[in-house]
Amino acid sequence: MQGTRKDRKRGIGRYPGNRVPRDGLQAGVRLMSHYHGERRDAEIIQRTDGSLLVRTDAGEYRSLTAAAQAITGYATNGWAFWRLAD
């Protein structure tokens, strides 16, 4: 499955790659996405309190969805937006 029809129209989910495993999200995992023809990279980091954050060039976010929304500027399913990086 490659995101919703609306996501595909916006250019999300068109690029192949391994989806982010919902049960395997851990510190050090590198993610990528393509948005408007540009590659976007992210990394999962762990804070000192043990919580995980998504670090992108736009900042650090508490969820995949928040990081995706910061890049796109609108509500986006972060699980559909991000892929495991090569």
C-alpha positions in Angstrom: 0.0 0.0 0.0 1.4 3.4 -0.9 -0.5 6.0 1.1 -3.9 7.4 0.3 -5.1 8.7 -3.1 -4.8 12.2 -1.8 -1.2 11.6 -0.6 -0.3 10.1 -4.0 -1.6 13.3 -5.7 0.6 15.4 -3.5 3.6 13.3 -4.3 3.7 11.3 -1.1 4.2 7.5 -1.3 5.2 7.4 -4.9 8.7 6.2 -4.3 9.5 2.6 -3.5 11.2 1.6 -0.3 10.7 -0.2 2.9 8.0 1.1 5.1 8.9 2.1 8.6 8.1 -0.9 10.9 5.6 0.1 13.5 7.1 -2.2 16.1 10.8 -1.6 15.2 11.2 2.1 15.7 14.4 2.6 17.7 17.2 5.1 18.0 19.6 5.2 15.1 17.1 4.3 12.4 17.6 6.5 9.3 14.5 7.5 7.3 14.0 9.2 4.0 11.2 10.5 1.9 10.7 12.4 -1.4 8.6 15.5 -1.4 8.1 17.7 -4.5 11.1 15.9 -6.1 13.5 16.5 -3.2 14.8 13.9 -0.9 14.2 14.5 2.8 16.2 12.7 5.5 15.5 12.0 9.1 16.9 10.0 12.0 15.4 8.6 15.1 17.3 9.8 18.2 16.8 9.0 21.9 16.7 11.7 24.5 18.3 11.2 27.9 14.8 10.4 29.4 14.5 7.5 27.0 11.9 9.0 24.7 12.4 9.0 20.9 12.5 12.0 18.6 12.6 12.4 14.9 15.4 14.7 13.8 15.2 16.4 10.4 16.9 19.4 8.9 13.8 21.4 10.0 14.1 20.4 13.7 13.2 17.7 16.2 9.7 16.2 16.5 8.0 13.8 18.8 6.4 11.8 16.0 6.8 10.8 12.4 3.6 12.7 11.6 4.7 15.9 13.2 8.0 15.7 11.2 6.1 15.1 8.0 3.7 17.9 8.7 6.6 20.3 9.3 8.0 19.5 5.8 4.7 19.5 3.9 2.9 22.2 5.7 -0.4 20.2 5.9 -1.8 17.2 7.7 0.2 14.1 6.6 0.3 10.5 7.7 3.9 10.2 8.9 3.9 6.4 8.6 3.0 6.7 4.9 5.4 9.6 4.3 8.7 8.1 5.7 10.6 5.1 4.4 13.7 3.3 5.7 16.8 4.9 4.2 19.1 2.8 2.1 
